[in-house]
Structures are given as C-alpha cells and as structure tokens.
C-alpha cells in the first residue's frame, strides 16, 4: 500500500469528482433540512429554477438522486421500449455507455462508431438517419470525457431535428464547461451530473426534457419507476414543486450555493474561463513536445488529453503525480490506459491549478527518464494567461 505524506497538499485535477469551493463545503456542514418543511421546499424550488439558465432552456429540469449515469439511464428508460429503433453515437467510453444502455432496454440499435478521439460527423448522422428509416431517438455526447473531444452538438441537432427524431445528449462533464444552447439548438434532452462543472460532490443527476420528449415518454408507459420523467415532471410542476422521492437535501443546499456562484460569474464568462484554462493546458503540452489525443479541438474546454511518450511506462505517470506530488489526474481508460494523461479544468479551477499540474507533469516525465526542459510547459501556459490580460488566479469566487 502506497503511503502518501499527510503534509502533501492534495490537488484534484480529475474530470469528476472535481474540486468543491469552500463556501459550498461550508453549507454542507449546516444542519440537515427536512425536505417537506417550508425551508426544504423553498430550497428545492430555488435549485430547479436556477438550473434552467445553465442548460439554456425553459424546459423542466428533472432532478434525481443518482450519478450522471442515472440520468443517462433515465433517458433510455423513458424513450426506449423493446424494438424502438434508435441511433447511438459513440466515439469514446461514455458514448459507448449509450450503446450499452440501449442494448439493456432492448432497442433496435443502429450504431455510429467513428473511433475514439474522432469528432462525431453531423453529415454522417444525417446519412444514417436517411439510410435507416424509423429511427426515433438519437443518443450522442457533448464532451467525451475519455478523450477530451467536444462534439458539435449544434450541427448534430440541426440534422436530427430536420428528420423528425428526438436528440438526447450526454452533457455530464460538458454542462457548464462547454457551450451548450439547448433551446436555441433544438436539443430535446440534456442529461448531466453534479460532480463536474456544477462544483458539488457526486449524487445529483439531471434531465432537461423538452415537451416533445416528455410526450414521447408518456406514450411509452411502464418500464421505469424511480426515473419516470412523466411522474417527476408532474410533481415538480406543482406550486410549490414537490420531489417525488426523498432528495439529498445537503447536496441541494450545496448546489444552490454553487449555482449562485455561476450566476455571479455569468455563464458566458464561465465558458470563457474554461476556454482559457484549456488553451493554457494545450500550450503547456505543446511546449513539452507532447501531442494531444484525437482530432484537433479548440472547443475541448473540459479536459485535455495528452499523449504520453512511448519511451516511458505511461501507467506510472498518474501514480507518480498522485503519490509524489499530490496531484490526482486521470490516466487513459480501456485501450488508452497508459497512453494518455487527462488534465481536467472543469468547474472550480483557476490558472494556478494548471501551472501546478504542468509543473508536476514536467517533474514526473523527468523522473521516468523522458528528456524535459524544466519550466517549458509552465512558461508556455503563463504566457497564455498573460496574453489574455487576466489574473492567473482566475476562477469562480470562493
């Protein structure tokens, strides 16, 4: 068992769970509310109302006590019955989760799998929809956490809408970090989780559901209970809104504070902060002579996937970062294990988090015998911040 020096400050650079701001942690230490008491009901109503601007929607945003995968499950449970024809798009591990869920619910499945690290092509989706009549739902991803790629949901939504199908998007890591305009782009369903850019611990999941999608779910009764959109929407539309099951009230209190922080910063400014952190991370990797994984993507503002040198044991990189330097970052998943390092900048992150991570990466590569000009990656990232003309300690107010 590896022993970590208790005096080593721990820095969390994963794409979920992500760091939680101090004021959010503080409210979680307050006494637990009874969810049916006036204060609990008011808290529930506040959170539901504040979520809409993050999704950029006027839809019902349905809340569930679960991980983000529960929200994905809810989308399939409500829109798919055995024999429902669907198109599932996968270019990474979490796109593949759509396929697994559709198989579990007995869908007639059409797959679009261009390969990990490849951006989904809206025109290929259009071709498949034209070639496979009867597809009712398309499942795709905003930010593919396993590869860092952010897909062009706006273009995908246009071709899906034109052909009359419903579009469900996994925005578990992307919501609040990458631009998403649900109503303006015509996305029927957006699912998300609490432990990414929303800056609270795991345990809450959301499904922002258009009336068209809600009607489709109502036309397919049965096959779900806890994740029933129709019943959840019915309860949430009451005045005041009612939670159909006991909600995690401590997480709701945390989310209410976190959403207030996002309001303070402004969602467009939040997107720009993520874009700045991503640009600095990419610049740092390039200065170290390292390539990025997958299709070039200037919109990859959630996580940066860096290809590790073939000359080193890539599986040691996240271990050394964690055990020697207190930096927890994700390695690659499945076939990418040992091949990439994923540095996240999703949620409560600022410039010094990026500089620290790049510094740790430089030392780790040197420790593994890879030639590194110490400070090259850090310096390149610093220049990005300086050229942007903003303080390096950029981030949501603590």
KEKE-3310 file (N, C-alpha, C; in steps of 0.2 Angstrom, whole numbers, plus 5000, padded with zeros to 4 digits):
npx = (5004:5003:5010:5005:5012:5006:5007:5008:5000:4985:4979:4966:4964:4955:4942:4930:4925:4926:4935:4928:4921:4925:4914:4904:4907:4905:4892:4887:4890:4880:4865:4854:4841:4823:4815:4802:4798:4795:4807:4815:4807:4807:4821:4822:4814:4821:4833:4828:4824:4835:4843:4839:4844:4858:4857:4852:4838:4820:4814:4807:4818:4823:4826:4836:4841:4856:4870:4878:4876:4864:4855:4857:4853:4839:4835:4835:4827:4815:4812:4814:4808:4807:4812:4811:4818:4834:4847:4863:4877:4895:4910:4920:4922:4911:4901:4900:4893:4880:4876:4877:4867:4855:4855:4853:4839:4833:4832:4831:4845:4855:4871:4884:4900:4914:4926:4938:4942:4939:4929:4912:4902:4891:4885:4887:4879:4867:4866:4865:4853:4845:4847:4842:4827:4814:4821:4819:4825:4840:4856:4869:4884:4890:4903:4916:4922:4932:4941:4943:4937:4926:4910:4901:4887:4877:4877:4874:4861:4854:4853:4846:4834:4829:4825:4815:4818:4821:4833:4845:4857:4872:4878:4886:4899:4901:4891:4890:4904:4907:4901:4883:4868:4853:4839:4840:4847:4839:4839:4832:4834:4844:4856:4864:4877:4881:4894:4904:4906:4897:4901:4899:4898:4897:4881:4869:4858:4853:4840:4836:4821:4812:4796:4791:4799:4795:4781:4784:4789:4778:4770:4775:4772:4777:4790:4799:4802:4808:4815:4805:4800:4788:4780:4789:4790:4777:4776:4786:4780:4771:4764:4770:4784:4786:4796:4796:4802:4813:4824:4842:4845:4856:4865:4857:4857:4871:4871:4863:4871:4882:4876:4873:4885:4889:4880:4885:4897:4893:4887:4892:4904:4909:4911:4921:4931:4934:4938:4950:4958:4959:4966:4978:4983:4984:4994:5005:5007:5011:5023:5031:5033:5024:5010:4992:4978:4968:4956:4960:4955:4948:4938:4939:4936:4934:4942:4959:4967:4982:4995:5006:5024:5030:5042:5041:5034:5018:5008:5013:5013:5001:5001:5014:5012:5001:5006:5019:5018:5006:4996:4981:4977:4968:4972:4972:4958:4952:4957:4966:4973:4988:4992:4988:4987:4975:4971:4961:4950:4938:4925:4928:4941:4957:4970:4982:4980:4982:4995:5002:4999:5005:5018:5020:5019:5030:5040:5037:5039:5053:5057:5054:5063:5061:5067:5066:5063:5064:5051:5047:5034:5026:5030:5025:5011:5009:5012:5000:4991:4995:4994:4981:4977:4972:4970:4980:4975:4962:4945:4929:4922:4927)
npy = (4994:5011:5024:5041:5056:5065:5078:5083:5093:5090:5090:5091:5086:5079:5075:5073:5066:5084:5098:5106:5121:5132:5139:5131:5119:5123:5126:5113:5108:5113:5111:5097:5099:5096:5089:5091:5102:5120:5127:5117:5114:5127:5128:5117:5122:5133:5128:5121:5131:5139:5130:5130:5141:5137:5126:5133:5134:5133:5122:5109:5104:5090:5082:5070:5059:5052:5046:5054:5044:5038:5048:5047:5033:5036:5043:5033:5024:5031:5034:5023:5007:4989:4985:4998:5009:5016:5027:5026:5035:5034:5039:5036:5031:5035:5038:5025:5020:5024:5015:5003:5005:5006:4993:4986:4990:4984:4990:4992:4993:5005:5008:5021:5023:5031:5029:5031:5047:5053:5066:5067:5066:5077:5076:5062:5057:5062:5055:5041:5042:5044:5033:5023:5021:5026:5028:5033:5040:5049:5046:5055:5064:5078:5082:5071:5063:5053:5056:5069:5076:5088:5088:5093:5098:5107:5106:5093:5093:5100:5092:5081:5086:5090:5078:5073:5066:5062:5070:5066:5071:5067:5077:5076:5079:5090:5101:5117:5119:5118:5126:5126:5127:5123:5126:5135:5127:5117:5104:5090:5083:5084:5077:5077:5078:5081:5082:5088:5102:5109:5109:5103:5088:5071:5064:5070:5070:5076:5079:5088:5091:5092:5097:5089:5078:5073:5071:5060:5051:5049:5042:5030:5021:5013:5001:5009:5016:5024:5033:5039:5051:5057:5056:5063:5075:5079:5081:5090:5101:5106:5119:5124:5116:5098:5085:5069:5058:5056:5069:5072:5082:5089:5090:5097:5110:5113:5114:5124:5135:5134:5136:5149:5155:5153:5161:5173:5174:5173:5164:5164:5170:5160:5149:5155:5156:5142:5140:5147:5141:5129:5132:5136:5124:5116:5123:5122:5108:5107:5114:5106:5096:5087:5078:5081:5070:5063:5071:5088:5100:5115:5118:5110:5111:5105:5094:5090:5079:5072:5064:5052:5050:5036:5030:5029:5021:5023:5021:5024:5037:5044:5039:5043:5057:5058:5051:5056:5070:5074:5077:5073:5066:5060:5045:5036:5027:5010:5005:5015:5016:5020:5026:5040:5055:5064:5080:5089:5103:5108:5116:5121:5128:5137:5147:5144:5131:5124:5128:5122:5108:5106:5108:5098:5087:5089:5086:5073:5067:5069:5061:5049:5047:5054:5066:5083:5100:5109:5119:5123:5120:5125:5139:5142:5141:5151:5162:5162:5165:5178:5185:5185:5194:5193:5190:5177:5169:5166:5162:5155:5165:5161)
npz = (5000:4995:5004:5007:5010:5024:5024:5012:5001:4993:4977:4966:4950:4942:4930:4937:4952:4955:4961:4976:4980:4994:5000:4996:5002:5015:5017:5017:5029:5038:5048:5043:5032:5034:5020:5017:5025:5026:5023:5016:5005:4999:4996:4986:4976:4973:4968:4956:4948:4946:4939:4926:4918:4916:4908:4898:4894:4894:4898:4909:4921:4927:4942:4950:4963:4960:4951:4937:4927:4930:4926:4912:4911:4914:4902:4892:4898:4897:4884:4876:4871:4871:4854:4850:4838:4837:4836:4841:4845:4847:4852:4861:4878:4886:4876:4872:4883:4880:4870:4877:4887:4878:4873:4884:4887:4876:4863:4845:4838:4830:4826:4827:4826:4825:4830:4844:4850:4838:4831:4831:4816:4809:4797:4793:4803:4798:4786:4790:4797:4786:4779:4787:4790:4802:4814:4830:4840:4844:4851:4858:4863:4872:4878:4877:4890:4891:4880:4879:4868:4862:4855:4840:4844:4841:4826:4825:4831:4822:4810:4815:4820:4808:4803:4811:4822:4839:4850:4861:4873:4881:4893:4904:4909:4901:4904:4909:4906:4893:4879:4878:4870:4874:4870:4859:4850:4848:4855:4862:4874:4888:4898:4914:4927:4945:4949:4942:4932:4939:4952:4964:4976:4970:4967:4963:4949:4933:4921:4908:4899:4884:4880:4869:4870:4883:4880:4871:4880:4889:4880:4880:4892:4908:4912:4919:4935:4947:4939:4931:4920:4917:4929:4938:4932:4933:4947:4950:4944:4952:4963:4977:4970:4971:4977:4971:4977:4992:4992:4991:5002:5008:4997:4988:4995:4994:4980:4977:4982:4974:4961:4963:4963:4950:4944:4948:4942:4929:4915:4902:4905:4913:4903:4895:4904:4906:4893:4892:4902:4896:4884:4889:4895:4884:4877:4886:4885:4872:4872:4879:4870:4868:4861:4858:4861:4849:4837:4832:4843:4847:4855:4866:4881:4893:4897:4895:4885:4884:4875:4880:4880:4871:4876:4889:4904:4904:4913:4925:4926:4931:4944:4950:4949:4959:4971:4973:4971:4975:4966:4958:4944:4929:4921:4905:4899:4897:4881:4881:4892:4901:4890:4888:4897:4907:4910:4919:4918:4924:4931:4947:4945:4943:4936:4942:4946:4934:4931:4941:4939:4927:4930:4939:4930:4922:4931:4934:4921:4919:4930:4925:4916:4903:4892:4897:4896:4910:4916:4904:4899:4909:4908:4895:4897:4906:4898:4890:4899:4903:4891:4889:4898:4910:4928:4935:4944:4940:4941:4948:4961:4978)
capx = (5000:5007:5009:5006:5014:5000:5008:5007:4994:4981:4977:4962:4963:4951:4936:4924:4923:4930:4936:4922:4923:4925:4908:4899:4908:4903:4884:4885:4891:4874:4860:4851:4834:4818:4813:4795:4797:4795:4814:4817:4803:4810:4827:4821:4811:4826:4838:4825:4823:4842:4846:4837:4849:4864:4855:4850:4832:4814:4811:4808:4825:4821:4832:4836:4847:4860:4876:4876:4874:4857:4852:4858:4848:4833:4834:4834:4821:4809:4812:4815:4805:4810:4810:4812:4824:4837:4854:4868:4884:4900:4917:4924:4919:4904:4897:4898:4888:4873:4875:4876:4860:4850:4855:4849:4832:4830:4831:4833:4850:4859:4877:4888:4906:4919:4933:4939:4946:4936:4923:4905:4901:4884:4883:4886:4872:4861:4866:4862:4845:4841:4848:4839:4820:4811:4824:4815:4829:4847:4859:4876:4888:4893:4910:4918:4927:4938:4946:4943:4934:4919:4907:4897:4880:4873:4876:4870:4854:4850:4851:4842:4828:4826:4822:4810:4819:4822:4840:4847:4864:4875:4882:4888:4905:4901:4887:4894:4911:4907:4895:4878:4862:4848:4833:4842:4850:4834:4841:4826:4835:4851:4857:4870:4878:4883:4901:4908:4907:4892:4906:4897:4900:4893:4875:4863:4858:4848:4837:4832:4817:4808:4789:4791:4802:4790:4776:4786:4789:4771:4767:4778:4772:4780:4797:4803:4798:4811:4817:4799:4800:4781:4778:4793:4788:4770:4777:4790:4776:4766:4766:4777:4786:4786:4800:4793:4806:4817:4830:4848:4845:4863:4868:4853:4860:4877:4870:4860:4876:4886:4873:4873:4892:4889:4876:4889:4902:4889:4888:4897:4911:4911:4913:4927:4936:4936:4942:4956:4962:4961:4971:4985:4985:4987:5000:5010:5009:5015:5030:5035:5034:5019:5004:4986:4975:4962:4955:4962:4948:4949:4932:4939:4937:4933:4948:4964:4970:4989:4998:5012:5029:5031:5048:5040:5028:5013:5004:5016:5013:4996:5003:5019:5009:4997:5010:5025:5017:4999:4991:4977:4974:4966:4975:4968:4953:4951:4963:4970:4977:4995:4994:4987:4985:4970:4971:4954:4949:4931:4922:4931:4948:4960:4976:4987:4979:4985:5003:5004:4998:5010:5025:5021:5020:5037:5045:5036:5042:5060:5058:5054:5068:5060:5070:5061:5066:5060:5048:5045:5027:5023:5031:5020:5004:5010:5011:4993:4987:4997:4992:4974:4976:4968:4974:4981:4970:4955:4940:4923:4923:4927)
capy = (5000:5017:5029:5047:5061:5068:5085:5085:5096:5086:5094:5086:5088:5075:5077:5071:5072:5090:5102:5109:5128:5132:5141:5126:5114:5126:5125:5106:5107:5115:5106:5094:5101:5091:5091:5093:5108:5126:5129:5112:5115:5133:5126:5113:5126:5138:5124:5119:5137:5141:5126:5132:5146:5133:5122:5137:5131:5134:5115:5106:5101:5085:5081:5063:5057:5047:5049:5056:5038:5038:5052:5043:5028:5039:5045:5027:5021:5034:5035:5017:5001:4984:4986:5005:5010:5021:5028:5028:5038:5033:5040:5036:5026:5037:5036:5018:5019:5025:5008:4998:5006:5004:4986:4984:4991:4980:4994:4990:4998:5007:5011:5025:5022:5033:5028:5035:5053:5056:5070:5065:5070:5078:5073:5055:5055:5063:5049:5035:5043:5044:5026:5019:5024:5023:5029:5038:5044:5049:5047:5057:5066:5084:5082:5064:5063:5049:5058:5076:5079:5091:5087:5099:5097:5112:5104:5087:5094:5103:5086:5076:5089:5091:5072:5072:5061:5066:5070:5065:5072:5067:5083:5075:5083:5096:5106:5122:5120:5119:5130:5122:5131:5118:5128:5138:5122:5112:5098:5088:5080:5085:5074:5080:5076:5087:5082:5091:5109:5112:5111:5099:5081:5067:5062:5073:5070:5080:5078:5093:5087:5096:5094:5084:5072:5071:5067:5053:5046:5047:5037:5023:5020:5007:5000:5013:5018:5029:5038:5041:5058:5059:5057:5068:5082:5081:5083:5096:5107:5108:5125:5124:5110:5093:5080:5063:5054:5060:5071:5073:5089:5093:5091:5103:5116:5114:5116:5131:5140:5133:5139:5156:5157:5153:5167:5179:5175:5174:5158:5165:5171:5153:5146:5158:5154:5136:5140:5150:5136:5124:5135:5136:5117:5114:5127:5119:5101:5108:5117:5100:5092:5082:5079:5080:5065:5064:5076:5094:5103:5121:5118:5104:5115:5101:5090:5090:5073:5072:5058:5051:5047:5029:5028:5028:5017:5029:5019:5026:5045:5047:5036:5047:5063:5057:5049:5060:5077:5076:5079:5067:5067:5054:5042:5034:5022:5005:5004:5021:5015:5020:5030:5047:5058:5068:5085:5092:5110:5108:5118:5126:5128:5143:5146:5141:5124:5122:5129:5117:5102:5106:5108:5091:5083:5090:5083:5066:5064:5068:5056:5042:5047:5057:5072:5088:5106:5111:5126:5125:5119:5131:5145:5142:5142:5158:5167:5162:5169:5185:5187:5186:5200:5192:5187:5169:5166:5167:5157:5157:5167:5156)
capz = (5000:4995:5009:5005:5016:5026:5024:5005:4999:4988:4971:4962:4943:4938:4927:4941:4955:4954:4967:4978:4983:5001:5003:4995:5008:5022:5018:5018:5037:5042:5050:5038:5032:5032:5013:5016:5028:5021:5020:5012:4999:4996:4993:4981:4971:4971:4963:4950:4945:4945:4934:4919:4914:4915:4902:4892:4892:4898:4900:4915:4923:4932:4947:4953:4967:4957:4947:4930:4923:4931:4921:4905:4911:4913:4895:4888:4901:4896:4877:4873:4873:4866:4847:4847:4833:4839:4833:4847:4843:4852:4850:4867:4883:4888:4871:4872:4888:4877:4867:4882:4889:4873:4872:4890:4886:4871:4857:4839:4838:4824:4829:4823:4830:4821:4833:4850:4848:4832:4832:4828:4810:4808:4790:4793:4806:4793:4781:4794:4798:4779:4776:4792:4791:4808:4820:4834:4845:4843:4858:4857:4868:4871:4880:4878:4895:4890:4875:4878:4862:4862:4849:4838:4846:4837:4820:4826:4832:4816:4806:4819:4820:4802:4801:4815:4828:4846:4851:4869:4874:4887:4895:4911:4910:4897:4906:4912:4904:4886:4877:4876:4870:4872:4867:4853:4846:4847:4858:4866:4881:4890:4905:4917:4934:4949:4952:4936:4932:4944:4958:4971:4976:4966:4970:4960:4941:4930:4914:4905:4895:4881:4880:4864:4873:4888:4877:4869:4886:4891:4875:4881:4899:4910:4910:4924:4941:4950:4934:4927:4919:4917:4936:4941:4930:4937:4954:4950:4941:4957:4966:4976:4967:4975:4975:4971:4982:4996:4989:4995:5004:5009:4991:4986:4998:4990:4973:4977:4983:4968:4956:4964:4961:4942:4942:4950:4936:4922:4912:4896:4907:4915:4897:4893:4909:4904:4887:4894:4905:4891:4880:4893:4896:4877:4876:4890:4882:4866:4874:4881:4864:4868:4857:4861:4858:4845:4832:4835:4845:4851:4860:4871:4887:4899:4899:4890:4884:4882:4873:4884:4876:4870:4879:4896:4906:4905:4918:4931:4927:4936:4951:4952:4951:4965:4977:4975:4971:4977:4960:4956:4937:4926:4915:4900:4901:4892:4877:4881:4898:4900:4883:4889:4904:4906:4915:4919:4920:4923:4937:4952:4943:4941:4932:4946:4946:4928:4931:4946:4936:4922:4934:4941:4924:4920:4935:4933:4915:4920:4934:4922:4911:4897:4892:4898:4898:4916:4916:4897:4899:4914:4905:4889:4900:4909:4893:4888:4904:4902:4884:4890:4901:4916:4933:4934:4949:4938:4944:4952:4968:4983)
cpx = (5004:5005:5010:5007:5008:5001:5008:5000:4991:4978:4973:4961:4960:4945:4929:4926:4928:4930:4929:4924:4921:4917:4903:4900:4905:4895:4882:4886:4885:4869:4856:4843:4829:4815:4806:4793:4797:4802:4816:4813:4805:4817:4826:4818:4817:4831:4835:4825:4830:4845:4845:4842:4856:4863:4853:4843:4826:4811:4811:4815:4823:4827:4831:4842:4851:4866:4873:4874:4867:4853:4852:4853:4841:4831:4832:4828:4815:4807:4812:4811:4808:4807:4810:4818:4827:4844:4858:4875:4889:4907:4922:4920:4912:4899:4895:4893:4881:4871:4873:4869:4855:4850:4851:4842:4829:4829:4834:4839:4854:4865:4881:4895:4912:4926:4934:4944:4944:4930:4917:4904:4893:4881:4882:4880:4866:4861:4863:4855:4842:4841:4844:4832:4818:4815:4820:4819:4837:4851:4866:4878:4890:4901:4912:4924:4933:4943:4947:4940:4927:4916:4902:4890:4875:4872:4872:4863:4850:4848:4846:4835:4825:4823:4817:4811:4821:4830:4841:4854:4866:4880:4885:4894:4905:4897:4891:4901:4911:4901:4889:4872:4856:4842:4835:4844:4844:4836:4835:4828:4843:4852:4864:4871:4881:4890:4906:4909:4902:4895:4903:4899:4895:4886:4868:4864:4852:4846:4833:4828:4812:4801:4788:4794:4798:4784:4777:4786:4782:4768:4770:4778:4775:4787:4802:4799:4802:4813:4811:4799:4793:4779:4783:4791:4781:4771:4781:4786:4771:4769:4765:4779:4787:4792:4797:4796:4810:4823:4836:4849:4851:4866:4864:4856:4866:4876:4867:4866:4881:4883:4873:4880:4893:4886:4881:4894:4899:4891:4893:4904:4914:4914:4920:4933:4939:4940:4949:4961:4964:4966:4978:4987:4988:4993:5006:5012:5013:5022:5034:5036:5029:5013:4997:4982:4969:4962:4957:4955:4949:4943:4933:4941:4936:4939:4953:4968:4977:4992:5005:5017:5029:5037:5047:5035:5023:5009:5007:5015:5007:4998:5009:5016:5005:5002:5016:5023:5010:4994:4988:4974:4972:4971:4970:4963:4953:4958:4968:4974:4984:4997:4993:4986:4980:4970:4965:4954:4942:4928:4926:4939:4950:4966:4981:4987:4983:4993:5006:5004:5004:5017:5026:5022:5027:5041:5044:5039:5050:5061:5058:5059:5067:5063:5065:5065:5062:5058:5046:5037:5023:5024:5026:5013:5004:5009:5004:4989:4989:4994:4984:4972:4972:4972:4975:4977:4963:4951:4934:4925:4922:4921)
cpy = (5006:5022:5036:5052:5065:5076:5088:5087:5092:5091:5089:5089:5083:5078:5075:5065:5078:5094:5106:5116:5128:5134:5136:5120:5117:5125:5118:5104:5109:5110:5103:5097:5095:5093:5093:5100:5114:5127:5124:5113:5122:5132:5122:5117:5131:5134:5123:5125:5139:5136:5128:5136:5142:5129:5126:5135:5134:5128:5114:5103:5096:5083:5074:5063:5051:5050:5051:5050:5037:5042:5049:5037:5030:5040:5039:5024:5024:5034:5028:5011:4995:4985:4993:5006:5016:5021:5030:5029:5037:5034:5040:5031:5028:5037:5029:5016:5020:5018:5003:4999:5004:4997:4983:4984:4988:4984:4990:4995:4999:5010:5016:5026:5024:5031:5033:5041:5056:5060:5067:5069:5071:5075:5066:5053:5056:5057:5043:5036:5042:5036:5021:5022:5021:5025:5035:5043:5043:5050:5049:5061:5073:5084:5074:5064:5059:5051:5065:5080:5082:5091:5093:5097:5101:5109:5097:5088:5096:5097:5082:5079:5089:5084:5069:5067:5066:5065:5070:5066:5071:5073:5082:5079:5090:5102:5111:5123:5121:5122:5125:5126:5126:5120:5131:5133:5117:5105:5096:5086:5081:5082:5076:5077:5082:5087:5085:5098:5113:5112:5108:5092:5077:5065:5065:5072:5073:5078:5084:5091:5092:5093:5089:5077:5069:5068:5060:5048:5044:5042:5030:5022:5013:5006:5005:5014:5025:5035:5040:5048:5061:5061:5063:5075:5084:5084:5090:5102:5109:5115:5125:5117:5105:5088:5073:5058:5059:5062:5072:5080:5093:5094:5097:5109:5118:5117:5123:5136:5140:5137:5147:5159:5157:5159:5173:5180:5176:5167:5159:5166:5164:5149:5149:5156:5147:5136:5142:5145:5130:5126:5135:5129:5115:5117:5124:5112:5102:5110:5111:5095:5086:5083:5078:5074:5067:5070:5083:5097:5109:5122:5113:5108:5111:5098:5090:5083:5073:5065:5058:5048:5039:5026:5027:5024:5022:5027:5022:5034:5047:5044:5041:5054:5063:5056:5053:5068:5079:5078:5073:5069:5060:5051:5040:5028:5017:5004:5010:5021:5015:5024:5038:5049:5064:5073:5089:5099:5112:5110:5123:5126:5135:5142:5143:5133:5121:5122:5123:5110:5101:5105:5100:5086:5083:5086:5075:5063:5064:5062:5049:5042:5050:5064:5078:5094:5109:5118:5127:5125:5125:5138:5147:5144:5149:5163:5167:5166:5176:5188:5189:5192:5199:5189:5179:5166:5167:5161:5159:5159:5162:5158)
cpz = (5000:5001:5006:5011:5017:5025:5016:5003:4993:4983:4967:4955:4939:4935:4931:4945:4954:4960:4969:4982:4990:5004:5001:5001:5014:5023:5019:5026:5041:5043:5044:5038:5031:5025:5012:5021:5024:5018:5015:5005:4995:4992:4986:4975:4968:4966:4956:4945:4942:4940:4927:4915:4912:4909:4896:4890:4897:4900:4907:4916:4928:4936:4950:4958:4964:4954:4941:4926:4924:4927:4914:4905:4910:4906:4891:4891:4899:4888:4873:4876:4869:4859:4845:4844:4835:4836:4839:4844:4848:4849:4856:4872:4885:4882:4870:4877:4885:4873:4872:4885:4884:4872:4878:4890:4880:4864:4851:4837:4832:4827:4824:4828:4826:4824:4839:4847:4842:4834:4828:4822:4809:4802:4790:4797:4802:4788:4784:4795:4791:4777:4781:4794:4798:4814:4824:4838:4843:4849:4856:4863:4867:4872:4881:4883:4894:4885:4875:4873:4864:4855:4847:4838:4842:4830:4820:4827:4826:4811:4809:4819:4814:4800:4806:4821:4834:4847:4859:4869:4881:4888:4902:4913:4907:4900:4910:4911:4897:4884:4875:4876:4868:4868:4860:4848:4844:4850:4863:4873:4882:4897:4907:4924:4938:4951:4947:4937:4936:4951:4964:4970:4972:4970:4967:4952:4939:4923:4912:4899:4891:4881:4875:4867:4879:4885:4874:4875:4889:4886:4876:4889:4901:4909:4915:4930:4944:4945:4929:4926:4919:4925:4939:4939:4933:4944:4954:4948:4946:4960:4973:4973:4973:4973:4976:4976:4987:4993:4993:4997:5005:5002:4987:4989:4995:4983:4972:4978:4976:4962:4957:4962:4953:4940:4943:4944:4930:4918:4906:4899:4910:4909:4895:4898:4907:4898:4888:4897:4900:4886:4883:4894:4889:4875:4880:4888:4876:4867:4876:4876:4864:4864:4861:4857:4854:4840:4835:4837:4850:4856:4865:4878:4893:4902:4893:4890:4881:4881:4876:4879:4876:4874:4886:4898:4908:4911:4925:4932:4932:4943:4954:4954:4957:4971:4978:4975:4973:4972:4958:4949:4934:4921:4910:4902:4895:4888:4877:4888:4897:4894:4884:4896:4902:4912:4914:4921:4920:4930:4941:4951:4941:4938:4936:4946:4939:4928:4936:4943:4930:4925:4936:4936:4922:4924:4935:4927:4916:4925:4931:4916:4904:4897:4892:4900:4904:4915:4909:4897:4903:4911:4899:4892:4903:4904:4890:4893:4904:4896:4885:4894:4907:4922:4933:4939:4947:4940:4947:4959:4973:4988)
residu = (UNK:UNK:UNK:UNK:UNK:UNK:UNK:UNK:UNK:UNK:UNK:UNK:UNK:UNK:UNK:UNK:UNK:UNK:UNK:UNK:UNK:UNK:UNK:UNK:UNK:UNK:UNK:UNK:UNK:UNK:UNK:UNK:UNK:UNK:UNK:UNK:UNK:UNK:UNK:UNK:UNK:UNK:UNK:UNK:UNK:UNK:UNK:UNK:UNK:UNK:UNK:UNK:UNK:UNK:UNK:UNK:UNK:UNK:UNK:UNK:UNK:UNK:UNK:UNK:UNK:UNK:UNK:UNK:UNK:UNK:UNK:UNK:UNK:UNK:UNK:UNK:UNK:UNK:UNK:UNK:UNK:UNK:UNK:UNK:UNK:UNK:UNK:UNK:UNK:UNK:UNK:UNK:UNK:UNK:UNK:UNK:UNK:UNK:UNK:UNK:UNK:UNK:UNK:UNK:UNK:UNK:UNK:UNK:UNK:UNK:UNK:UNK:UNK:UNK:UNK:UNK:UNK:UNK:UNK:UNK:UNK:UNK:UNK:UNK:UNK:UNK:UNK:UNK:UNK:UNK:UNK:UNK:UNK:UNK:UNK:UNK:UNK:UNK:UNK:UNK:UNK:UNK:UNK:UNK:UNK:UNK:UNK:UNK:UNK:UNK:UNK:UNK:UNK:UNK:UNK:UNK:UNK:UNK:UNK:UNK:UNK:UNK:UNK:UNK:UNK:UNK:UNK:UNK:UNK:UNK:UNK:UNK:UNK:UNK:UNK:UNK:UNK:UNK:UNK:UNK:UNK:UNK:UNK:UNK:UNK:UNK:UNK:UNK:UNK:UNK:UNK:UNK:UNK:UNK:UNK:UNK:UNK:UNK:UNK:UNK:UNK:UNK:UNK:UNK:UNK:UNK:UNK:UNK:UNK:UNK:UNK:UNK:UNK:UNK:UNK:UNK:UNK:UNK:UNK:UNK:UNK:UNK:UNK:UNK:UNK:UNK:UNK:UNK:UNK:UNK:UNK:UNK:UNK:UNK:UNK:UNK:UNK:UNK:UNK:UNK:UNK:UNK:UNK:UNK:UNK:UNK:UNK:UNK:UNK:UNK:UNK:UNK:UNK:UNK:UNK:UNK:UNK:UNK:UNK:UNK:UNK:UNK:UNK:UNK:UNK:UNK:UNK:UNK:UNK:UNK:UNK:UNK:UNK:UNK:UNK:UNK:UNK:UNK:UNK:UNK:UNK:UNK:UNK:UNK:UNK:UNK:UNK:UNK:UNK:UNK:UNK:UNK:UNK:UNK:UNK:UNK:UNK:UNK:UNK:UNK:UNK:UNK:UNK:UNK:UNK:UNK:UNK:UNK:UNK:UNK:UNK:UNK:UNK:UNK:UNK:UNK:UNK:UNK:UNK:UNK:UNK:UNK:UNK:UNK:UNK:UNK:UNK:UNK:UNK:UNK:UNK:UNK:UNK:UNK:UNK:UNK:UNK:UNK:UNK:UNK:UNK:UNK:UNK:UNK:UNK:UNK:UNK:UNK:UNK:UNK:UNK:UNK:UNK:UNK:UNK:UNK:UNK:UNK:UNK:UNK:UNK:UNK:UNK:UNK:UNK:UNK:UNK:UNK:UNK:UNK:UNK:UNK:UNK:UNK:UNK:UNK:UNK:UNK:UNK:UNK:UNK:UNK:UNK:UNK:UNK:UNK:UNK:UNK:UNK:UNK:UNK:UNK:UNK:UNK:UNK:UNK:UNK:UNK)
# end
